[in-house]
Amino acid sequence: MTTSFTRTREQIADAVLRKLNVLVPGAATDSASENIVIEALDMWLKQAHREGIFWKKVTTRTFNFTIPANIAS
């Protein structure tokens, strides 16, 4: 079984810091703040695993549809 992720832990930490207005977009990441977020994520994942919450593999499927021209948005 293989698992692939689309984001690194650093990208997730940066997104969390931006969401909390700690990191301004385009600014350099403070390594101390990033380490706190990464540690919190690690603890959350360990707690979820302990409670029996496991990440399931999701298979990508294509989905095609068309919208008629007379439909108003």
N, C-alpha and C positions, 0 to 999 in steps of 0.2 A: 504494500500500500504506500503510495506517495502522497505528499501534501505539498501544495504550492500556495504561497501567499503573494498578494499583489503589493503589499506595503511592508516596509521594514519597521522594526520597533522604533527606530529613530524618527521615521516619518509619522508614525502614530503619536509619539511623544510630542513632536512639533505641532501636530494638529490639535492636541489637547492643550498645549500652552497657548496657541493662538486663540482657541475657543475661550480660554480663561483670561484673555487679554494680557497675558504675561509676555508673550512673544509677538512683536510687531512683524507683519509680513515683510519678508526681505531682509530682516535683521538676523544677525548671527545668534545661534542658540547658546544659551547659558548651560554649560555642561552639568552644573549642580542641579538646576531645575529639571533638565532632561533625565538625569539619574533618578530623581525623586519620582517622576512619572513612570519611568521604566520599572522601578521597584514596586510601585503601586499596581501596575499592570500584572507583574509577575505574581504578586500576592493574590490579586483577584482571580487569576487563572488557577492558581493552586487551590484556592478556596472553592471555586466552581467545580474543579475536578474532585475535591474531597466530598462535595455534596452530590456527586453523581452526574454533573453536567458535562457532557463531552461534545466536542465540535464534530459535526457530521460532515462528510465529504459531499459537496454539491457538484453535480455534473452539469456543465454548461450545455444548454440547448438553444437552438435558434428558434425564433418566433417571428413569423412574417404576418403582416396584416395590411390591409388597404383601407383608406378612409374615402368614402365617396365625396365628390366635389360639392354636393349640395348640403353637407353637414356644416353647421356654423359652430365655431369654437367659442 
